[in-house]
Amino acid sequence: MPNSVLPVTMRAPHFTGGGVIKLIDKPNPQPGAGQLLLQVKANALCGSERGQFYNGNGAKVTPGHEAVGIVVAAGPQSVMIDPNSAGNSHVSL
Ligand SMILES: [Zn+2]
């Protein structure tokens, strides 16, 4: 999967504090060894993020680990599976 076609930046949520979520531009990460990069299509807030939602999450953290998306890049040593094969249609994060 060619990583070179990815945009340089991405839109990402940022918890500013006080329950406010803004979309900001951040550098698009490159997947490392054994990692996948997802284009997130839907996301949910997790109870573990409640403190960040009210107090802010800082600049480095991208909230939202309850995501659904499309794999757009794979790092070295990643194993690609056929999503249509039995038992391989979902990946847990
Ligand atoms: Zn969670």
PDB file of the backbone (N, CA, C, O) and the ligand in Angstrom, with CONECT records:
HET     ZN  A 101       1
ATOM      1  N   MET A   1       0.866  -1.182   0.000  1.00  0.00           N
ATOM      2  CA  MET A   1       0.000   0.000   0.000  1.00  0.00           C
ATOM      3  C   MET A   1       0.904   1.234   0.000  1.00  0.00           C
ATOM      4  O   MET A   1       1.703   1.395   0.923  1.00  0.00           O
ATOM      5  N   PRO A   2       0.805   2.103  -0.998  1.00  0.00           N
ATOM      6  CA  PRO A   2       1.747   3.233  -1.094  1.00  0.00           C
ATOM      7  C   PRO A   2       1.444   4.320  -0.081  1.00  0.00           C
ATOM      8  O   PRO A   2       0.373   4.926  -0.112  1.00  0.00           O
ATOM      9  N   ASN A   3       2.393   4.568   0.821  1.00  0.00           N
ATOM     10  CA  ASN A   3       2.216   5.623   1.814  1.00  0.00           C
ATOM     11  C   ASN A   3       2.439   7.004   1.210  1.00  0.00           C
ATOM     12  O   ASN A   3       2.018   7.999   1.800  1.00  0.00           O
ATOM     13  N   SER A   4       3.092   7.094   0.045  1.00  0.00           N
ATOM     14  CA  SER A   4       3.461   8.384  -0.514  1.00  0.00           C
ATOM     15  C   SER A   4       2.259   9.181  -1.016  1.00  0.00           C
ATOM     16  O   SER A   4       2.394  10.383  -1.246  1.00  0.00           O
ATOM     17  N   VAL A   5       1.097   8.567  -1.196  1.00  0.00           N
ATOM     18  CA  VAL A   5      -0.067   9.286  -1.688  1.00  0.00           C
ATOM     19  C   VAL A   5      -0.878   9.919  -0.560  1.00  0.00           C
ATOM     20  O   VAL A   5      -1.882  10.584  -0.815  1.00  0.00           O
ATOM     21  N   LEU A   6      -0.454   9.718   0.663  1.00  0.00           N
ATOM     22  CA  LEU A   6      -1.196  10.271   1.790  1.00  0.00           C
ATOM     23  C   LEU A   6      -1.001  11.777   1.871  1.00  0.00           C
ATOM     24  O   LEU A   6       0.076  12.278   1.547  1.00  0.00           O
ATOM     25  N   PRO A   7      -2.027  12.506   2.299  1.00  0.00           N
ATOM     26  CA  PRO A   7      -1.845  13.942   2.515  1.00  0.00           C
ATOM     27  C   PRO A   7      -0.848  14.194   3.647  1.00  0.00           C
ATOM     28  O   PRO A   7      -0.625  13.329   4.494  1.00  0.00           O
ATOM     29  N   VAL A   8      -0.263  15.367   3.651  1.00  0.00           N
ATOM     30  CA  VAL A   8       0.740  15.717   4.658  1.00  0.00           C
ATOM     31  C   VAL A   8       0.097  15.952   6.024  1.00  0.00           C
ATOM     32  O   VAL A   8       0.691  15.655   7.060  1.00  0.00           O
ATOM     33  N   THR A   9      -1.103  16.481   6.011  1.00  0.00           N
ATOM     34  CA  THR A   9      -1.792  16.762   7.274  1.00  0.00           C
ATOM     35  C   THR A   9      -3.145  16.058   7.311  1.00  0.00           C
ATOM     36  O   THR A   9      -3.670  15.614   6.290  1.00  0.00           O
ATOM     37  N   MET A  10      -3.687  15.973   8.520  1.00  0.00           N
ATOM     38  CA  MET A  10      -5.007  15.369   8.726  1.00  0.00           C
ATOM     39  C   MET A  10      -5.804  16.268   9.667  1.00  0.00           C
ATOM     40  O   MET A  10      -5.231  17.044  10.431  1.00  0.00           O
ATOM     41  N   ARG A  11      -7.114  16.158   9.606  1.00  0.00           N
ATOM     42  CA  ARG A  11      -7.990  16.836  10.572  1.00  0.00           C
ATOM     43  C   ARG A  11      -8.153  15.897  11.752  1.00  0.00           C
ATOM     44  O   ARG A  11      -8.433  14.711  11.579  1.00  0.00           O
ATOM     45  N   ALA A  12      -7.978  16.426  12.938  1.00  0.00           N
ATOM     46  CA  ALA A  12      -8.058  15.596  14.138  1.00  0.00           C
ATOM     47  C   ALA A  12      -8.818  16.336  15.229  1.00  0.00           C
ATOM     48  O   ALA A  12      -8.758  17.563  15.301  1.00  0.00           O
ATOM     49  N   PRO A  13      -9.534  15.604  16.079  1.00  0.00           N
ATOM     50  CA  PRO A  13     -10.231  16.262  17.187  1.00  0.00           C
ATOM     51  C   PRO A  13      -9.228  16.705  18.242  1.00  0.00           C
ATOM     52  O   PRO A  13      -8.187  16.082  18.451  1.00  0.00           O
ATOM     53  N   HIS A  14      -9.578  17.789  18.889  1.00  0.00           N
ATOM     54  CA  HIS A  14      -8.767  18.296  19.994  1.00  0.00           C
ATOM     55  C   HIS A  14      -9.720  18.749  21.092  1.00  0.00           C
ATOM     56  O   HIS A  14     -10.607  19.572  20.864  1.00  0.00           O
ATOM     57  N   PHE A  15      -9.525  18.200  22.280  1.00  0.00           N
ATOM     58  CA  PHE A  15     -10.334  18.611  23.429  1.00  0.00           C
ATOM     59  C   PHE A  15      -9.678  19.848  24.025  1.00  0.00           C
ATOM     60  O   PHE A  15      -8.578  19.761  24.570  1.00  0.00           O
ATOM     61  N   THR A  16     -10.331  20.983  23.928  1.00  0.00           N
ATOM     62  CA  THR A  16      -9.745  22.222  24.444  1.00  0.00           C
ATOM     63  C   THR A  16     -10.008  22.396  25.935  1.00  0.00           C
ATOM     64  O   THR A  16      -9.403  23.252  26.580  1.00  0.00           O
ATOM     65  N   GLY A  17     -10.919  21.576  26.485  1.00  0.00           N
ATOM     66  CA  GLY A  17     -11.334  21.717  27.876  1.00  0.00           C
ATOM     67  C   GLY A  17     -12.745  22.272  27.943  1.00  0.00           C
ATOM     68  O   GLY A  17     -13.231  22.873  26.985  1.00  0.00           O
ATOM     69  N   GLY A  18     -13.395  22.072  29.068  1.00  0.00           N
ATOM     70  CA  GLY A  18     -14.753  22.567  29.231  1.00  0.00           C
ATOM     71  C   GLY A  18     -15.760  21.872  28.332  1.00  0.00           C
ATOM     72  O   GLY A  18     -16.837  22.416  28.088  1.00  0.00           O
ATOM     73  N   GLY A  19     -15.437  20.676  27.829  1.00  0.00           N
ATOM     74  CA  GLY A  19     -16.364  19.932  26.984  1.00  0.00           C
ATOM     75  C   GLY A  19     -16.410  20.412  25.549  1.00  0.00           C
ATOM     76  O   GLY A  19     -17.362  20.107  24.830  1.00  0.00           O
ATOM     77  N   VAL A  20     -15.408  21.153  25.117  1.00  0.00           N
ATOM     78  CA  VAL A  20     -15.367  21.686  23.749  1.00  0.00           C
ATOM     79  C   VAL A  20     -14.434  20.831  22.898  1.00  0.00           C
ATOM     80  O   VAL A  20     -13.306  20.544  23.299  1.00  0.00           O
ATOM     81  N   ILE A  21     -14.908  20.429  21.724  1.00  0.00           N
ATOM     82  CA  ILE A  21     -14.095  19.670  20.769  1.00  0.00           C
ATOM     83  C   ILE A  21     -13.909  20.530  19.529  1.00  0.00           C
ATOM     84  O   ILE A  21     -14.882  20.971  18.918  1.00  0.00           O
ATOM     85  N   LYS A  22     -12.645  20.768  19.159  1.00  0.00           N
ATOM     86  CA  LYS A  22     -12.323  21.481  17.925  1.00  0.00           C
ATOM     87  C   LYS A  22     -11.617  20.533  16.982  1.00  0.00           C
ATOM     88  O   LYS A  22     -10.963  19.587  17.423  1.00  0.00           O
ATOM     89  N   LEU A  23     -11.742  20.776  15.683  1.00  0.00           N
ATOM     90  CA  LEU A  23     -10.960  20.041  14.694  1.00  0.00           C
ATOM     91  C   LEU A  23      -9.736  20.871  14.362  1.00  0.00           C
ATOM     92  O   LEU A  23      -9.841  22.052  14.033  1.00  0.00           O
ATOM     93  N   ILE A  24      -8.572  20.241  14.451  1.00  0.00           N
ATOM     94  CA  ILE A  24      -7.320  20.924  14.153  1.00  0.00           C
ATOM     95  C   ILE A  24      -6.559  20.138  13.085  1.00  0.00           C
ATOM     96  O   ILE A  24      -6.828  18.956  12.873  1.00  0.00           O
ATOM     97  N   ASP A  25      -5.624  20.783  12.422  1.00  0.00           N
ATOM     98  CA  ASP A  25      -4.746  20.111  11.468  1.00  0.00           C
ATOM     99  C   ASP A  25      -3.503  19.626  12.206  1.00  0.00           C
ATOM    100  O   ASP A  25      -2.879  20.374  12.959  1.00  0.00           O
ATOM    101  N   LYS A  26      -3.160  18.373  11.979  1.00  0.00           N
ATOM    102  CA  LYS A  26      -1.960  17.772  12.575  1.00  0.00           C
ATOM    103  C   LYS A  26      -1.199  17.063  11.465  1.00  0.00           C
ATOM    104  O   LYS A  26      -1.794  16.694  10.452  1.00  0.00           O
ATOM    105  N   PRO A  27       0.108  16.864  11.637  1.00  0.00           N
ATOM    106  CA  PRO A  27       0.857  16.064  10.659  1.00  0.00           C
ATOM    107  C   PRO A  27       0.277  14.651  10.567  1.00  0.00           C
ATOM    108  O   PRO A  27      -0.070  14.048  11.583  1.00  0.00           O
ATOM    109  N   ASN A  28       0.176  14.142   9.370  1.00  0.00           N
ATOM    110  CA  ASN A  28      -0.331  12.793   9.172  1.00  0.00           C
ATOM    111  C   ASN A  28       0.734  11.804   9.627  1.00  0.00           C
ATOM    112  O   ASN A  28       1.853  11.842   9.116  1.00  0.00           O
ATOM    113  N   PRO A  29       0.422  10.923  10.571  1.00  0.00           N
ATOM    114  CA  PRO A  29       1.451   9.995  11.044  1.00  0.00           C
ATOM    115  C   PRO A  29       1.788   8.953   9.989  1.00  0.00           C
ATOM    116  O   PRO A  29       0.947   8.590   9.165  1.00  0.00           O
ATOM    117  N   GLN A  30       3.006   8.485  10.023  1.00  0.00           N
ATOM    118  CA  GLN A  30       3.432   7.376   9.170  1.00  0.00           C
ATOM    119  C   GLN A  30       3.421   6.110  10.022  1.00  0.00           C
ATOM    120  O   GLN A  30       3.973   6.103  11.122  1.00  0.00           O
ATOM    121  N   PRO A  31       2.804   5.049   9.534  1.00  0.00           N
ATOM    122  CA  PRO A  31       2.741   3.836  10.350  1.00  0.00           C
ATOM    123  C   PRO A  31       4.124   3.219  10.527  1.00  0.00           C
ATOM    124  O   PRO A  31       4.897   3.105   9.576  1.00  0.00           O
ATOM    125  N   GLY A  32       4.416   2.825  11.759  1.00  0.00           N
ATOM    126  CA  GLY A  32       5.680   2.158  12.055  1.00  0.00           C
ATOM    127  C   GLY A  32       5.572   0.662  11.842  1.00  0.00           C
ATOM    128  O   GLY A  32       4.573   0.176  11.310  1.00  0.00           O
ATOM    129  N   ALA A  33       6.570  -0.053  12.242  1.00  0.00           N
ATOM    130  CA  ALA A  33       6.607  -1.507  12.062  1.00  0.00           C
ATOM    131  C   ALA A  33       5.411  -2.164  12.740  1.00  0.00           C
ATOM    132  O   ALA A  33       5.162  -1.952  13.927  1.00  0.00           O
ATOM    133  N   GLY A  34       4.691  -2.948  11.985  1.00  0.00           N
ATOM    134  CA  GLY A  34       3.543  -3.674  12.521  1.00  0.00           C
ATOM    135  C   GLY A  34       2.320  -2.813  12.763  1.00  0.00           C
ATOM    136  O   GLY A  34       1.362  -3.270  13.387  1.00  0.00           O
ATOM    137  N   GLN A  35       2.328  -1.563  12.280  1.00  0.00           N
ATOM    138  CA  GLN A  35       1.205  -0.657  12.508  1.00  0.00           C
ATOM    139  C   GLN A  35       0.433  -0.409  11.217  1.00  0.00           C
ATOM    140  O   GLN A  35       0.963  -0.549  10.115  1.00  0.00           O
ATOM    141  N   LEU A  36      -0.837  -0.034  11.385  1.00  0.00           N
ATOM    142  CA  LEU A  36      -1.682   0.361  10.263  1.00  0.00           C
ATOM    143  C   LEU A  36      -2.126   1.799  10.481  1.00  0.00           C
ATOM    144  O   LEU A  36      -2.280   2.241  11.620  1.00  0.00           O
ATOM    145  N   LEU A  37      -2.329   2.524   9.397  1.00  0.00           N
ATOM    146  CA  LEU A  37      -2.884   3.872   9.474  1.00  0.00           C
ATOM    147  C   LEU A  37      -4.303   3.809   8.937  1.00  0.00           C
ATOM    148  O   LEU A  37      -4.530   3.339   7.822  1.00  0.00           O
ATOM    149  N   LEU A  38      -5.267   4.288   9.739  1.00  0.00           N
ATOM    150  CA  LEU A  38      -6.674   4.271   9.356  1.00  0.00           C
ATOM    151  C   LEU A  38      -7.146   5.660   8.982  1.00  0.00           C
ATOM    152  O   LEU A  38      -6.760   6.649   9.606  1.00  0.00           O
ATOM    153  N   GLN A  39      -7.983   5.729   7.961  1.00  0.00           N
ATOM    154  CA  GLN A  39      -8.772   6.938   7.711  1.00  0.00           C
ATOM    155  C   GLN A  39     -10.063   6.722   8.488  1.00  0.00           C
ATOM    156  O   GLN A  39     -10.903   5.912   8.096  1.00  0.00           O
ATOM    157  N   VAL A  40     -10.219   7.443   9.585  1.00  0.00           N
ATOM    158  CA  VAL A  40     -11.348   7.225  10.483  1.00  0.00           C
ATOM    159  C   VAL A  40     -12.630   7.723   9.838  1.00  0.00           C
ATOM    160  O   VAL A  40     -12.691   8.849   9.345  1.00  0.00           O
ATOM    161  N   LYS A  41     -13.646   6.884   9.845  1.00  0.00           N
ATOM    162  CA  LYS A  41     -14.951   7.220   9.275  1.00  0.00           C
ATOM    163  C   LYS A  41     -15.992   7.504  10.351  1.00  0.00           C
ATOM    164  O   LYS A  41     -16.953   8.234  10.111  1.00  0.00           O
ATOM    165  N   ALA A  42     -15.802   6.930  11.530  1.00  0.00           N
ATOM    166  CA  ALA A  42     -16.711   7.178  12.653  1.00  0.00           C
ATOM    167  C   ALA A  42     -15.926   6.956  13.928  1.00  0.00           C
ATOM    168  O   ALA A  42     -14.967   6.184  13.959  1.00  0.00           O
ATOM    169  N   ASN A  43     -16.346   7.646  14.984  1.00  0.00           N
ATOM    170  CA  ASN A  43     -15.633   7.532  16.236  1.00  0.00           C
ATOM    171  C   ASN A  43     -16.599   7.776  17.377  1.00  0.00           C
ATOM    172  O   ASN A  43     -17.643   8.402  17.196  1.00  0.00           O
ATOM    173  N   ALA A  44     -16.253   7.287  18.537  1.00  0.00           N
ATOM    174  CA  ALA A  44     -17.062   7.507  19.731  1.00  0.00           C
ATOM    175  C   ALA A  44     -16.147   7.941  20.861  1.00  0.00           C
ATOM    176  O   ALA A  44     -14.949   7.654  20.854  1.00  0.00           O
ATOM    177  N   LEU A  45     -16.719   8.627  21.819  1.00  0.00           N
ATOM    178  CA  LEU A  45     -15.947   8.974  23.013  1.00  0.00           C
ATOM    179  C   LEU A  45     -16.040   7.819  23.988  1.00  0.00           C
ATOM    180  O   LEU A  45     -17.084   7.179  24.117  1.00  0.00           O
ATOM    181  N   CYS A  46     -14.951   7.560  24.665  1.00  0.00           N
ATOM    182  CA  CYS A  46     -14.884   6.495  25.658  1.00  0.00           C
ATOM    183  C   CYS A  46     -14.917   7.131  27.051  1.00  0.00           C
ATOM    184  O   CYS A  46     -14.473   8.264  27.238  1.00  0.00           O
ATOM    185  N   GLY A  47     -15.435   6.407  27.997  1.00  0.00           N
ATOM    186  CA  GLY A  47     -15.459   6.900  29.368  1.00  0.00           C
ATOM    187  C   GLY A  47     -14.071   7.229  29.898  1.00  0.00           C
ATOM    188  O   GLY A  47     -13.921   8.088  30.767  1.00  0.00           O
ATOM    189  N   SER A  48     -13.054   6.544  29.375  1.00  0.00           N
ATOM    190  CA  SER A  48     -11.683   6.814  29.822  1.00  0.00           C
ATOM    191  C   SER A  48     -11.190   8.184  29.363  1.00  0.00           C
ATOM    192  O   SER A  48     -10.182   8.678  29.866  1.00  0.00           O
ATOM    193  N   GLU A  49     -11.895   8.803  28.409  1.00  0.00           N
ATOM    194  CA  GLU A  49     -11.506  10.120  27.897  1.00  0.00           C
ATOM    195  C   GLU A  49     -12.279  11.257  28.569  1.00  0.00           C
ATOM    196  O   GLU A  49     -12.105  12.424  28.218  1.00  0.00           O
ATOM    197  N   ARG A  50     -13.118  10.915  29.518  1.00  0.00           N
ATOM    198  CA  ARG A  50     -13.965  11.913  30.176  1.00  0.00           C
ATOM    199  C   ARG A  50     -13.137  13.042  30.792  1.00  0.00           C
ATOM    200  O   ARG A  50     -13.477  14.215  30.640  1.00  0.00           O
ATOM    201  N   GLY A  51     -12.060  12.694  31.480  1.00  0.00           N
ATOM    202  CA  GLY A  51     -11.215  13.716  32.090  1.00  0.00           C
ATOM    203  C   GLY A  51     -10.608  14.649  31.060  1.00  0.00           C
ATOM    204  O   GLY A  51     -10.555  15.861  31.273  1.00  0.00           O
ATOM    205  N   GLN A  52     -10.146  14.095  29.935  1.00  0.00           N
ATOM    206  CA  GLN A  52      -9.571  14.921  28.866  1.00  0.00           C
ATOM    207  C   GLN A  52     -10.653  15.808  28.239  1.00  0.00           C
ATOM    208  O   GLN A  52     -10.386  16.951  27.868  1.00  0.00           O
ATOM    209  N   PHE A  53     -11.855  15.283  28.126  1.00  0.00           N
ATOM    210  CA  PHE A  53     -12.956  16.043  27.538  1.00  0.00           C
ATOM    211  C   PHE A  53     -13.230  17.315  28.346  1.00  0.00           C
ATOM    212  O   PHE A  53     -13.498  18.376  27.782  1.00  0.00           O
ATOM    213  N   TYR A  54     -13.161  17.193  29.652  1.00  0.00           N
ATOM    214  CA  TYR A  54     -13.435  18.360  30.498  1.00  0.00           C
ATOM    215  C   TYR A  54     -12.201  19.188  30.812  1.00  0.00           C
ATOM    216  O   TYR A  54     -12.311  20.388  31.063  1.00  0.00           O
ATOM    217  N   ASN A  55     -11.018  18.563  30.803  1.00  0.00           N
ATOM    218  CA  ASN A  55      -9.800  19.276  31.215  1.00  0.00           C
ATOM    219  C   ASN A  55      -8.840  19.587  30.079  1.00  0.00           C
ATOM    220  O   ASN A  55      -7.840  20.275  30.285  1.00  0.00           O
ATOM    221  N   GLY A  56      -9.132  19.088  28.873  1.00  0.00           N
ATOM    222  CA  GLY A  56      -8.229  19.288  27.742  1.00  0.00           C
ATOM    223  C   GLY A  56      -7.287  18.110  27.596  1.00  0.00           C
ATOM    224  O   GLY A  56      -6.980  17.422  28.570  1.00  0.00           O
ATOM    225  N   ASN A  57      -6.828  17.880  26.365  1.00  0.00           N
ATOM    226  CA  ASN A  57      -6.010  16.692  26.127  1.00  0.00           C
ATOM    227  C   ASN A  57      -4.574  17.013  25.740  1.00  0.00           C
ATOM    228  O   ASN A  57      -3.814  16.087  25.456  1.00  0.00           O
ATOM    229  N   GLY A  58      -4.173  18.256  25.715  1.00  0.00           N
ATOM    230  CA  GLY A  58      -2.802  18.561  25.322  1.00  0.00           C
ATOM    231  C   GLY A  58      -2.610  18.444  23.828  1.00  0.00           C
ATOM    232  O   GLY A  58      -3.474  17.918  23.127  1.00  0.00           O
ATOM    233  N   ALA A  59      -1.501  18.923  23.343  1.00  0.00           N
ATOM    234  CA  ALA A  59      -1.302  19.005  21.898  1.00  0.00           C
ATOM    235  C   ALA A  59      -0.921  17.680  21.257  1.00  0.00           C
ATOM    236  O   ALA A  59      -1.233  17.459  20.087  1.00  0.00           O
ATOM    237  N   LYS A  60      -0.256  16.790  21.989  1.00  0.00           N
ATOM    238  CA  LYS A  60       0.266  15.576  21.366  1.00  0.00           C
ATOM    239  C   LYS A  60      -0.747  14.444  21.287  1.00  0.00           C
ATOM    240  O   LYS A  60      -0.639  13.579  20.418  1.00  0.00           O
ATOM    241  N   VAL A  61      -1.727  14.437  22.180  1.00  0.00           N
ATOM    242  CA  VAL A  61      -2.675  13.335  22.240  1.00  0.00           C
ATOM    243  C   VAL A  61      -3.817  13.575  21.248  1.00  0.00           C
ATOM    244  O   VAL A  61      -4.395  14.661  21.206  1.00  0.00           O
ATOM    245  N   THR A  62      -4.131  12.560  20.459  1.00  0.00           N
ATOM    246  CA  THR A  62      -5.317  12.604  19.605  1.00  0.00           C
ATOM    247  C   THR A  62      -6.347  11.687  20.240  1.00  0.00           C
ATOM    248  O   THR A  62      -6.154  10.472  20.270  1.00  0.00           O
ATOM    249  N   PRO A  63      -7.446  12.252  20.753  1.00  0.00           N
ATOM    250  CA  PRO A  63      -8.440  11.417  21.419  1.00  0.00           C
ATOM    251  C   PRO A  63      -9.229  10.584  20.404  1.00  0.00           C
ATOM    252  O   PRO A  63      -9.220  10.853  19.203  1.00  0.00           O
ATOM    253  N   GLY A  64      -9.901   9.579  20.926  1.00  0.00           N
ATOM    254  CA  GLY A  64     -10.789   8.796  20.074  1.00  0.00           C
ATOM    255  C   GLY A  64     -10.221   7.442  19.702  1.00  0.00           C
ATOM    256  O   GLY A  64      -9.894   7.212  18.538  1.00  0.00           O
ATOM    257  N   HIS A  65     -10.097   6.542  20.661  1.00  0.00           N
ATOM    258  CA  HIS A  65      -9.577   5.213  20.345  1.00  0.00           C
ATOM    259  C   HIS A  65     -10.696   4.220  20.040  1.00  0.00           C
ATOM    260  O   HIS A  65     -10.433   3.029  19.875  1.00  0.00           O
ATOM    261  N   GLU A  66     -11.945   4.695  19.962  1.00  0.00           N
ATOM    262  CA  GLU A  66     -13.082   3.829  19.628  1.00  0.00           C
ATOM    263  C   GLU A  66     -13.476   4.155  18.193  1.00  0.00           C
ATOM    264  O   GLU A  66     -14.517   4.767  17.951  1.00  0.00           O
ATOM    265  N   ALA A  67     -12.644   3.748  17.248  1.00  0.00           N
ATOM    266  CA  ALA A  67     -12.785   4.218  15.874  1.00  0.00           C
ATOM    267  C   ALA A  67     -13.132   3.093  14.898  1.00  0.00           C
ATOM    268  O   ALA A  67     -12.848   1.919  15.134  1.00  0.00           O
ATOM    269  N   VAL A  68     -13.757   3.502  13.797  1.00  0.00           N
ATOM    270  CA  VAL A  68     -14.017   2.626  12.658  1.00  0.00           C
ATOM    271  C   VAL A  68     -13.459   3.331  11.442  1.00  0.00           C
ATOM    272  O   VAL A  68     -13.717   4.518  11.247  1.00  0.00           O
ATOM    273  N   GLY A  69     -12.695   2.624  10.615  1.00  0.00           N
ATOM    274  CA  GLY A  69     -12.114   3.287   9.460  1.00  0.00           C
ATOM    275  C   GLY A  69     -11.613   2.332   8.411  1.00  0.00           C
ATOM    276  O   GLY A  69     -11.830   1.122   8.465  1.00  0.00           O
ATOM    277  N   ILE A  70     -10.934   2.924   7.454  1.00  0.00           N
ATOM    278  CA  ILE A  70     -10.380   2.192   6.319  1.00  0.00           C
ATOM    279  C   ILE A  70      -8.865   2.244   6.428  1.00  0.00           C
ATOM    280  O   ILE A  70      -8.289   3.303   6.672  1.00  0.00           O
ATOM    281  N   VAL A  71      -8.223   1.098   6.246  1.00  0.00           N
ATOM    282  CA  VAL A  71      -6.758   1.060   6.257  1.00  0.00           C
ATOM    283  C   VAL A  71      -6.244   1.767   5.003  1.00  0.00           C
ATOM    284  O   VAL A  71      -6.566   1.375   3.882  1.00  0.00           O
ATOM    285  N   VAL A  72      -5.429   2.827   5.210  1.00  0.00           N
ATOM    286  CA  VAL A  72      -4.891   3.581   4.072  1.00  0.00           C
ATOM    287  C   VAL A  72      -3.382   3.409   3.917  1.00  0.00           C
ATOM    288  O   VAL A  72      -2.816   3.772   2.886  1.00  0.00           O
ATOM    289  N   ALA A  73      -2.737   2.861   4.932  1.00  0.00           N
ATOM    290  CA  ALA A  73      -1.295   2.601   4.832  1.00  0.00           C
ATOM    291  C   ALA A  73      -0.924   1.534   5.846  1.00  0.00           C
ATOM    292  O   ALA A  73      -1.557   1.389   6.892  1.00  0.00           O
ATOM    293  N   ALA A  74       0.118   0.793   5.507  1.00  0.00           N
ATOM    294  CA  ALA A  74       0.617  -0.256   6.398  1.00  0.00           C
ATOM    295  C   ALA A  74       2.113  -0.079   6.567  1.00  0.00           C
ATOM    296  O   ALA A  74       2.838   0.136   5.596  1.00  0.00           O
ATOM    297  N   GLY A  75       2.569  -0.172   7.804  1.00  0.00           N
ATOM    298  CA  GLY A  75       3.989  -0.083   8.089  1.00  0.00           C
ATOM    299  C   GLY A  75       4.699  -1.376   7.731  1.00  0.00           C
ATOM    300  O   GLY A  75       4.059  -2.385   7.433  1.00  0.00           O
ATOM    301  N   PRO A  76       6.026  -1.340   7.764  1.00  0.00           N
ATOM    302  CA  PRO A  76       6.776  -2.565   7.484  1.00  0.00           C
ATOM    303  C   PRO A  76       6.419  -3.661   8.485  1.00  0.00           C
ATOM    304  O   PRO A  76       6.065  -3.373   9.629  1.00  0.00           O
ATOM    305  N   GLN A  77       6.509  -4.875   8.067  1.00  0.00           N
ATOM    306  CA  GLN A  77       6.215  -6.059   8.889  1.00  0.00           C
ATOM    307  C   GLN A  77       4.737  -6.162   9.260  1.00  0.00           C
ATOM    308  O   GLN A  77       4.384  -6.942  10.144  1.00  0.00           O
ATOM    309  N   SER A  78       3.862  -5.389   8.603  1.00  0.00           N
ATOM    310  CA  SER A  78       2.427  -5.533   8.821  1.00  0.00           C
ATOM    311  C   SER A  78       1.932  -6.694   7.988  1.00  0.00           C
ATOM    312  O   SER A  78       2.427  -6.950   6.890  1.00  0.00           O
ATOM    313  N   VAL A  79       0.961  -7.383   8.517  1.00  0.00           N
ATOM    314  CA  VAL A  79       0.399  -8.524   7.815  1.00  0.00           C
ATOM    315  C   VAL A  79      -0.976  -8.128   7.303  1.00  0.00           C
ATOM    316  O   VAL A  79      -1.864  -7.793   8.087  1.00  0.00           O
ATOM    317  N   MET A  80      -1.149  -8.167   5.996  1.00  0.00           N
ATOM    318  CA  MET A  80      -2.441  -7.844   5.401  1.00  0.00           C
ATOM    319  C   MET A  80      -3.258  -9.130   5.297  1.00  0.00           C
ATOM    320  O   MET A  80      -2.735 -10.189   4.950  1.00  0.00           O
ATOM    321  N   ILE A  81      -4.555  -9.015   5.605  1.00  0.00           N
ATOM    322  CA  ILE A  81      -5.440 -10.166   5.519  1.00  0.00           C
ATOM    323  C   ILE A  81      -6.539  -9.847   4.524  1.00  0.00           C
ATOM    324  O   ILE A  81      -6.822  -8.681   4.251  1.00  0.00           O
ATOM    325  N   ASP A  82      -7.142 -10.860   3.998  1.00  0.00           N
ATOM    326  CA  ASP A  82      -8.264 -10.678   3.086  1.00  0.00           C
ATOM    327  C   ASP A  82      -9.506 -10.382   3.923  1.00  0.00           C
ATOM    328  O   ASP A  82      -9.975 -11.258   4.651  1.00  0.00           O
ATOM    329  N   PRO A  83     -10.052  -9.156   3.834  1.00  0.00           N
ATOM    330  CA  PRO A  83     -11.200  -8.818   4.676  1.00  0.00           C
ATOM    331  C   PRO A  83     -12.443  -9.629   4.343  1.00  0.00           C
ATOM    332  O   PRO A  83     -13.398  -9.638   5.120  1.00  0.00           O
ATOM    333  N   ASN A  84     -12.447 -10.303   3.212  1.00  0.00           N
ATOM    334  CA  ASN A  84     -13.620 -11.090   2.825  1.00  0.00           C
ATOM    335  C   ASN A  84     -13.522 -12.549   3.266  1.00  0.00           C
ATOM    336  O   ASN A  84     -14.470 -13.316   3.095  1.00  0.00           O
ATOM    337  N   SER A  85     -12.386 -12.931   3.828  1.00  0.00           N
ATOM    338  CA  SER A  85     -12.266 -14.314   4.266  1.00  0.00           C
ATOM    339  C   SER A  85     -12.976 -14.485   5.606  1.00  0.00           C
ATOM    340  O   SER A  85     -13.110 -13.535   6.377  1.00  0.00           O
ATOM    341  N   ALA A  86     -13.418 -15.681   5.865  1.00  0.00           N
ATOM    342  CA  ALA A  86     -14.199 -15.962   7.078  1.00  0.00           C
ATOM    343  C   ALA A  86     -13.401 -15.597   8.320  1.00  0.00           C
ATOM    344  O   ALA A  86     -12.236 -15.970   8.454  1.00  0.00           O
ATOM    345  N   GLY A  87     -14.039 -14.864   9.225  1.00  0.00           N
ATOM    346  CA  GLY A  87     -13.417 -14.523  10.496  1.00  0.00           C
ATOM    347  C   GLY A  87     -12.472 -13.341  10.437  1.00  0.00           C
ATOM    348  O   GLY A  87     -11.907 -12.967  11.465  1.00  0.00           O
ATOM    349  N   ASN A  88     -12.279 -12.736   9.271  1.00  0.00           N
ATOM    350  CA  ASN A  88     -11.332 -11.640   9.141  1.00  0.00           C
ATOM    351  C   ASN A  88     -11.991 -10.320   8.766  1.00  0.00           C
ATOM    352  O   ASN A  88     -11.308  -9.426   8.267  1.00  0.00           O
ATOM    353  N   SER A  89     -13.264 -10.169   8.984  1.00  0.00           N
ATOM    354  CA  SER A  89     -13.936  -8.954   8.536  1.00  0.00           C
ATOM    355  C   SER A  89     -13.844  -7.811   9.537  1.00  0.00           C
ATOM    356  O   SER A  89     -14.189  -6.681   9.192  1.00  0.00           O
ATOM    357  N   HIS A  90     -13.392  -8.058  10.764  1.00  0.00           N
ATOM    358  CA  HIS A  90     -13.292  -7.010  11.772  1.00  0.00           C
ATOM    359  C   HIS A  90     -11.937  -7.078  12.447  1.00  0.00           C
ATOM    360  O   HIS A  90     -11.394  -8.159  12.672  1.00  0.00           O
ATOM    361  N   VAL A  91     -11.405  -5.931  12.762  1.00  0.00           N
ATOM    362  CA  VAL A  91     -10.142  -5.840  13.482  1.00  0.00           C
ATOM    363  C   VAL A  91     -10.394  -5.010  14.731  1.00  0.00           C
ATOM    364  O   VAL A  91     -10.977  -3.930  14.641  1.00  0.00           O
ATOM    365  N   SER A  92      -9.979  -5.479  15.867  1.00  0.00           N
ATOM    366  CA  SER A  92     -10.128  -4.736  17.106  1.00  0.00           C
ATOM    367  C   SER A  92      -8.923  -3.843  17.319  1.00  0.00           C
ATOM    368  O   SER A  92      -7.793  -4.240  17.033  1.00  0.00           O
ATOM    369  N   LEU A  93      -9.159  -2.630  17.822  1.00  0.00           N
ATOM    370  CA  LEU A  93      -8.071  -1.700  18.112  1.00  0.00           C
ATOM    371  C   LEU A  93      -7.777  -1.717  19.594  1.00  0.00           C
ATOM    372  O   LEU A  93      -6.888  -1.001  20.055  1.00  0.00           O
TER     373      LEU A  93
HETATM  374 ZN    ZN A 101     -12.280   2.971  25.312  1.00  0.00          ZN2+
END
